[in-house]
Amino acid sequence: MFTLIKREIRDHIVYFIVAAVLSAIFIFISIFVISQYESSQRSNYRGIDSGMFTVGVGVPTVAIIIIGFCGLGTSQMYLDRTRKISAFLSTLAVSRDRILLARIITGILVILTLLMPLTIAIMTLFRLYAPPVLFNPGMVFEIFTAAFLMAFACYCIGLQTGWNSGKVAPTLGGIILTCVFVPLIFIKGFGAEIVVILVLFIIASLIRIRHTFMTTSL
């Protein structure tokens, strides 16, 4: 399994690099936005302006998550189909379940590469600049959970789209589902409702992905 994961990481190392760079950029933006607001409001500082912080960091992060991780899943499956990677690995007595699991673990690692440093940085900034009464670690955890699930859901859409890239209907369906996540997040927010919706969607997607991957001829 470890060898399969290493192979997936090597084949998609560019996504790890991009995720790390984007995380660093978003951290810099967070520091810049908060420091600018703090300095301009020093005489009457009431905490971090959530609207400004959302526009400066939240909106770009959501866009990157939706587009980037859908692209990662699509890339993994499309390369598999075109290069016959799974067909080759199957000749080495590697089960399809292990191949798919290694692929999904790699996707999760990319997601964590983007979100973990950013989450830690945001929690640190809130501790430093937000008044104690406004600092809520639980809220940061809820946002991280929702962002992770949203990224993983988009990644699952990408897996399905990439494996069915030669078919028009599944591809269009994947694009439509990806677009649905944008208004869904802004309407529902990062609360329990969106978490339940995303978890159910992810479970259904993983079941469908496994069934399709296991039954399709390589």
Secondary structure by P-SEA (a helix, b strand, c coil): caaaaaaaaaacaaaaaaaaaaaaaaaaaaaaaaaaaaaaaccccccccaaaaaaaccaaaaaaaaaaaaaaaaaaaaaaaaaaaaaaaaaacccaaaaaaaaaaaaaaaaaaccaaaaaaaaaaaacccccccccaaaaaaaaaaaaaaaaaaaaaaaaaaaacccaaaaaaaaaaaaaaaaaaaaacccaaaaaaaaaaaaaaaaaaaaaaacccc
